[in-house]
Amino acid sequence: MEFDIDTGNVTVLVEQSDNVYAMDYDYKNRFIYFPRYNTHDIVRFAYPSKNRTLQTVIQSSPYSPSGIAVDPTNDHIYWTDYDGHRLSRCNLDGSNVTVLSSLSSPFVIRLDLTNRWMYIVERDIGILKSRFDLSENKTIVNFVSRVYCMDIDTDEQRLYWIIYDNGDMKSATLNGSDVKTILSTNSAGNKMAIGVLGSNIFYADNNQLFMVAKTPGSTPTFLYTDNSRIESIFVF
């Protein structure tokens, strides 16, 4: 789905029936990539385009891909297989698949393309920070409960995530310091999606989409209600 923040208009881009926990965009070649958890694959479609036919890029069977990140500068896709406990990389067309690392419970991956850092959410452990070649690998944030979503703000040099079991929205610098609570939703579960753009954070609570300012204590603004749970957000 595409939601226009200014008008409130909603457009169906593609229809499919699987769980999608992440999306990313290749600005150079103009494709949206997303993993399908139960179909065990990664697909893409042209955007913007009237021909939005899904193209299969990776068959990940028997593993379930959950997180994805695109590096158009080097023509790479990175993704995490949650149940396969691994981080992998391939070319944008799906060729040259390489398993980079074994992990515990990797669910989300985001890239800082400017400074060449990757950030990976280990669902039950914390946020890992690593160079693209896997050097300088370390845990910068520790979790005490589950996290399924995270986004990066390279302008303000901060990470944002939501704790699934209590609904608290957290933020930290890109080295893991200055951890603060942005919003306490007091609502456990169903916090699967977050996206950051400009001065605002967009997040989903079950099937509802909200926007809130980055300033701690701000009041969220309701944007949209869908028929199904919103499980990933990409803001542009």
SVG drawing of the C-alpha trace seen along z (x, -y; Angstrom):
<svg xmlns="http://www.w3.org/2000/svg" viewBox="-10 -18 47 44">
<polyline fill="none" stroke="black" stroke-width="0.4" points="0.0,0.0 1.0,-3.6 -0.3,-6.2 0.0,-9.9 0.7,-11.8 -0.5,-15.1 -3.8,-13.9 -4.6,-10.8 -5.0,-8.9 -4.3,-5.2 -3.2,-3.3 -2.7,0.5 0.7,1.1 0.8,4.9 -1.3,7.6 0.1,10.7 -0.8,12.9 2.4,13.3 3.9,11.6 6.2,8.8 8.3,7.5 10.6,5.1 10.9,3.0 13.7,1.0 14.1,-1.0 16.8,-1.0 16.8,-4.7 19.3,-4.2 17.4,-1.5 14.0,-2.3 12.8,1.0 11.1,1.7 12.5,4.9 10.7,6.9 11.1,10.4 8.1,12.8 8.5,14.6 6.4,17.8 7.0,18.0 10.8,18.0 11.7,15.5 12.7,11.9 10.8,10.1 10.9,6.7 8.8,4.5 9.4,1.3 8.4,-1.9 7.2,-4.3 5.7,-2.3 2.4,-1.2 3.8,2.3 4.3,3.5 4.7,7.2 6.6,9.0 10.0,10.4 11.6,13.1 15.1,12.2 16.0,14.8 14.6,18.2 15.5,18.5 13.8,21.9 13.8,23.4 14.6,20.2 12.3,17.3 13.7,13.9 12.6,11.1 14.9,8.0 16.2,6.4 18.5,3.5 19.6,2.3 23.1,0.9 22.7,-0.5 26.2,-2.0 27.7,1.4 24.8,3.2 24.1,5.3 21.1,6.6 21.6,7.6 19.0,9.7 18.4,11.6 16.9,15.1 15.3,15.2 14.9,18.9 18.1,19.6 20.1,17.5 22.1,15.9 23.0,12.7 23.4,12.9 24.2,10.7 23.7,10.9 23.8,8.7 20.7,6.6 19.6,9.2 19.9,12.1 23.2,13.5 26.3,14.2 24.6,15.2 26.9,15.2 26.2,16.1 28.2,13.6 27.6,14.5 25.7,16.8 23.6,14.9 21.2,15.8 17.8,14.1 18.4,11.6 15.2,9.8 15.9,6.3 18.8,4.8 19.4,1.1 22.3,-0.5 24.1,-3.8 25.3,-4.1 27.2,-7.3 29.4,-6.0 29.3,-2.3 27.8,-0.8 25.2,1.8 22.8,2.2 21.1,5.5 18.4,6.1 18.8,9.5 15.2,9.8 15.9,11.0 19.5,9.6 20.1,6.1 21.3,4.0 24.6,5.1 26.8,2.6 29.3,3.7 31.2,2.5 29.9,3.9 32.9,6.3 31.8,7.5 34.8,5.8 34.3,3.8 31.3,6.0 29.8,5.2 26.6,5.0 25.8,1.4 22.3,1.7 21.0,4.5 17.4,5.6 15.5,7.0 12.5,8.0 11.6,8.5 12.1,5.9 10.8,6.4 11.4,3.0 14.1,0.4 15.0,-2.6 17.9,-4.8 18.1,-8.6 21.4,-9.4 20.8,-13.2 20.5,-13.2 22.7,-10.2 20.2,-8.2 18.4,-4.8 14.8,-4.3 13.0,-1.1 9.9,0.1 9.8,2.7 7.2,5.3 6.3,6.4 5.4,2.9 5.1,0.6 7.8,-1.8 9.5,-3.7 13.3,-4.1 16.1,-6.1 19.9,-6.1 22.9,-7.6 24.6,-5.5 27.1,-4.3 24.4,-3.1 24.7,-5.9 22.1,-8.4 19.2,-5.9 15.9,-7.7 12.2,-6.9 10.4,-8.9 6.9,-7.6 5.3,-5.2 2.3,-3.7 1.2,-1.5 0.1,1.0 1.9,4.4 2.2,6.4 1.5,5.6 4.3,3.0 6.0,4.4 6.8,1.3 8.6,-2.0 9.9,-4.6 11.7,-7.9 11.6,-10.9 12.5,-14.5 11.2,-15.5 8.6,-12.7 8.4,-9.0 5.8,-6.8 4.8,-3.6 2.0,-1.0 -0.1,0.3 -1.7,3.4 -3.7,2.2 -3.4,-1.6 -0.8,-4.0 0.4,-6.9 2.8,-9.8 4.7,-11.4 7.3,-14.1 10.8,-13.0 10.6,-15.1 10.0,-12.9 6.5,-13.3 4.9,-14.4 1.3,-13.3 0.8,-10.9 -1.4,-11.8 -3.6,-9.1 -3.2,-8.7 -4.9,-5.5 -6.6,-2.2 -6.0,0.8 -7.9,4.1 -4.9,6.1 -2.0,5.7 0.7,3.3 4.0,5.1 6.4,2.9 6.8,-0.8 9.1,-2.5 8.9,-6.3 10.2,-8.5"/>
</svg>
